[in-house]
Amino acid sequence: MKNINEEKARELLNEYLDFWNTKHGSAREGLEQFLQKKFQKLEVGRWYKTPEWDGVIGPCKSLIFVESVQGDTFTGYGWNLIGWSDSFDGWATDQFTIQASDQEVKEALIAEAKRRGFKKGVTFNGLKIADTFFANVVGELYAHRIDDKYTGTKVFNSGKWAEIISKPDKATQSKALKAIDKAIKQLENLREITKNIESSLPGKE
């Protein structure tokens, strides 16, 4: 904001007042958002959010990671109003004026991991996981092992989510087979009843 003359200062002030009136916020909050929108440039490798972001998916709520910036647009990944997206391409940089905190990123990743099924008792990468998570660096996420709270397995890294490929245990397989066998017997009984009814109709010997 160096070397701004009076004309430019008045122009910025008028823009700010318009911005504040449309937001209906406090003067301090409105000024902070305005200045960030005017002078902050997105940095590659950082997480940003819209002012409305509160950890819940909805209109105008976005949390994104910037992979590259091309002029006034960027590419990246994160959350928008419909949920997680692996790719944001060509989005305007002025939509994201606030850098997200490490805690906000971690909380959003944990919520998404649980939504994807990374829950207590799930076997993943040969390990049964707990319902707690940890991150060594911002933007990564590990699920704790159920039998060791100090180690875990990675579920998210560099925009990519791991997939849960689960195999049913023997108890589940046995239950499924019993259900199939029961359904087959019911079908056979139904066929026998239908046959008896048809044989008792007039004209049937």
C-alpha positions as CSV (number, residue, x, y, z in Angstrom):
1,M,0.0,0.0,0.0
2,K,3.0,2.3,-0.5
3,N,2.9,5.4,-2.7
4,I,-1.0,5.8,-2.7
5,N,-2.0,9.3,-3.6
6,E,-5.1,11.1,-2.2
7,E,-7.2,10.3,-5.3
8,K,-6.4,6.6,-5.1
9,A,-7.0,6.6,-1.3
10,R,-10.5,8.1,-1.8
11,E,-11.2,5.6,-4.6
12,L,-10.2,2.7,-2.3
13,L,-12.3,4.2,0.6
14,N,-15.4,4.4,-1.6
15,E,-14.9,0.9,-2.7
16,Y,-14.5,-0.2,0.9
17,L,-17.8,1.5,1.9
18,D,-19.7,-0.2,-0.9
19,F,-18.1,-3.5,0.1
20,W,-19.0,-3.1,3.8
21,N,-22.6,-2.0,3.1
22,T,-23.2,-5.2,1.0
23,K,-21.7,-7.4,3.7
24,H,-23.6,-5.9,6.6
25,G,-20.6,-6.7,8.9
26,S,-18.7,-4.7,11.4
27,A,-16.4,-2.0,10.1
28,R,-13.3,-3.8,11.4
29,E,-14.2,-7.1,9.8
30,G,-15.3,-5.5,6.6
31,L,-12.1,-3.5,6.3
32,E,-10.0,-6.6,7.0
33,Q,-11.8,-8.6,4.2
34,F,-11.6,-5.6,1.9
35,L,-7.8,-5.1,2.3
36,Q,-7.1,-8.8,2.0
37,K,-9.2,-9.0,-1.2
38,K,-7.4,-6.0,-2.7
39,F,-3.8,-6.7,-1.9
40,Q,-3.4,-10.4,-1.0
41,K,-2.2,-12.7,-3.7
42,L,-2.7,-16.4,-3.4
43,E,0.5,-18.3,-2.6
44,V,1.1,-21.7,-4.1
45,G,1.2,-24.4,-1.5
46,R,-1.2,-22.8,1.0
47,W,-4.8,-23.3,2.0
48,Y,-7.4,-20.6,1.7
49,K,-11.0,-20.2,2.6
50,T,-14.0,-18.0,1.7
51,P,-15.2,-15.6,4.5
52,E,-18.3,-17.8,5.0
53,W,-16.3,-21.0,5.6
54,D,-17.3,-22.5,9.0
55,G,-16.5,-26.2,8.5
56,V,-19.9,-27.1,7.1
57,I,-20.5,-27.6,3.4
58,G,-22.9,-25.0,1.9
59,P,-23.4,-22.1,-0.5
60,C,-20.4,-19.7,-0.7
61,K,-18.4,-22.0,1.7
62,S,-15.1,-23.2,0.2
63,L,-11.7,-24.3,1.5
64,I,-9.1,-24.9,-1.1
65,F,-5.4,-25.7,-1.5
66,V,-3.6,-23.7,-4.2
67,E,-1.4,-25.8,-6.6
68,S,-0.7,-23.1,-9.2
69,V,-1.7,-19.6,-10.0
70,Q,-2.1,-18.2,-13.5
71,G,-2.8,-14.4,-13.4
72,D,-6.2,-14.0,-11.8
73,T,-7.1,-17.7,-11.7
74,F,-5.7,-20.7,-9.9
75,T,-5.8,-24.5,-9.9
76,G,-6.1,-26.7,-6.8
77,Y,-8.4,-29.0,-4.8
78,G,-10.6,-28.9,-1.7
79,W,-14.2,-28.2,-0.8
80,N,-16.9,-26.1,-2.4
81,L,-20.6,-25.8,-1.9
82,I,-21.3,-29.5,-3.0
83,G,-18.4,-31.1,-1.2
84,W,-14.9,-32.4,-2.0
85,S,-13.4,-31.7,-5.5
86,D,-10.2,-33.3,-6.7
87,S,-9.7,-30.4,-9.1
88,F,-10.4,-26.6,-9.2
89,D,-9.3,-25.3,-12.5
90,G,-9.6,-21.6,-13.6
91,W,-11.2,-20.3,-10.5
92,A,-10.9,-16.6,-9.8
93,T,-8.3,-15.8,-7.1
94,D,-10.4,-13.0,-5.6
95,Q,-12.9,-15.4,-4.3
96,F,-10.4,-16.6,-1.6
97,T,-9.2,-13.8,0.6
98,I,-8.4,-15.5,3.9
99,Q,-5.6,-18.0,4.6
100,A,-7.0,-21.0,6.5
101,S,-5.5,-22.1,9.8
102,D,-3.8,-25.4,10.3
103,Q,-6.6,-26.4,12.7
104,E,-9.3,-25.6,10.2
105,V,-7.6,-27.7,7.5
106,K,-7.1,-30.6,9.9
107,E,-10.7,-30.6,11.1
108,A,-12.0,-30.5,7.5
109,L,-9.8,-33.4,6.5
110,I,-10.9,-35.5,9.5
111,A,-14.6,-34.8,8.8
112,E,-14.1,-35.8,5.2
113,A,-12.2,-39.0,6.2
114,K,-15.0,-40.1,8.4
115,R,-17.5,-39.4,5.7
116,R,-15.5,-41.7,3.4
117,G,-15.7,-44.5,5.8
118,F,-12.4,-44.3,7.7
119,K,-13.9,-45.3,11.0
120,K,-13.1,-47.4,14.0
121,G,-12.6,-51.1,13.2
122,V,-12.1,-50.6,9.4
123,T,-9.1,-52.6,8.1
124,F,-7.0,-50.5,5.8
125,N,-3.5,-51.3,4.4
126,G,-3.5,-54.4,6.5
127,L,-4.1,-52.4,9.7
128,K,-7.3,-52.0,11.7
129,I,-7.7,-48.3,12.4
130,A,-9.1,-46.4,15.3
131,D,-11.5,-43.4,15.2
132,T,-8.7,-40.8,15.8
133,F,-6.4,-39.1,13.3
134,F,-3.1,-37.1,13.3
135,A,-1.1,-35.1,10.8
136,N,2.7,-34.6,10.7
137,V,2.4,-31.7,8.2
138,V,-0.5,-29.6,7.1
139,G,-2.4,-31.3,4.2
140,E,-1.6,-34.8,5.2
141,L,-3.8,-37.1,7.4
142,Y,-3.1,-40.4,9.1
143,A,-5.5,-42.7,10.9
144,H,-4.2,-44.2,14.2
145,R,-3.9,-47.9,14.5
146,I,-6.5,-49.4,16.8
147,D,-3.7,-51.2,18.8
148,D,-1.1,-48.4,18.8
149,K,-1.9,-44.7,19.4
150,Y,1.6,-43.6,18.2
151,T,1.5,-45.0,14.7
152,G,-1.0,-45.1,11.8
153,T,-1.6,-45.3,8.1
154,K,-1.9,-42.5,5.6
155,V,-5.4,-41.8,4.3
156,F,-4.8,-38.4,2.6
157,N,-1.8,-36.8,0.9
158,S,-1.3,-34.2,-1.8
159,G,-5.0,-34.0,-2.8
160,K,-5.5,-37.8,-3.0
161,W,-7.7,-39.9,-0.8
162,A,-6.9,-43.5,-0.1
163,E,-9.6,-46.1,-0.9
164,I,-11.0,-48.6,1.5
165,I,-11.0,-52.1,-0.1
166,S,-12.6,-54.2,2.6
167,K,-13.1,-58.0,2.6
168,P,-16.0,-59.4,4.6
169,D,-14.9,-61.5,7.6
170,K,-16.0,-65.2,8.0
171,A,-18.9,-64.3,10.3
172,T,-20.3,-61.9,7.7
173,Q,-19.8,-64.4,4.9
174,S,-21.6,-67.1,7.0
175,K,-24.5,-64.8,7.7
176,A,-24.8,-63.9,4.0
177,L,-24.8,-67.6,3.0
178,K,-27.5,-68.4,5.5
179,A,-29.7,-65.6,4.2
180,I,-29.3,-66.8,0.6
181,D,-30.1,-70.4,1.7
182,K,-33.3,-69.2,3.5
183,A,-34.4,-67.2,0.4
184,I,-33.9,-70.3,-1.8
185,K,-36.1,-72.4,0.5
186,Q,-38.8,-69.8,0.6
187,L,-38.8,-69.6,-3.2
188,E,-39.1,-73.4,-3.4
189,N,-42.0,-73.4,-1.0
190,L,-43.7,-70.7,-3.0
191,R,-43.3,-72.7,-6.2
192,E,-44.8,-75.8,-4.5
193,I,-47.8,-73.8,-3.2
194,T,-48.4,-72.3,-6.7
195,K,-48.3,-75.8,-8.2
196,N,-50.8,-77.1,-5.7
197,I,-53.2,-74.2,-6.4
198,E,-53.0,-74.7,-10.2
199,S,-53.7,-78.4,-9.8
200,S,-56.9,-77.7,-7.8
201,L,-58.4,-75.4,-10.4
202,P,-61.4,-76.6,-12.5
203,G,-60.3,-78.4,-15.6
204,K,-57.1,-79.6,-14.0
205,E,-56.7,-83.3,-13.4
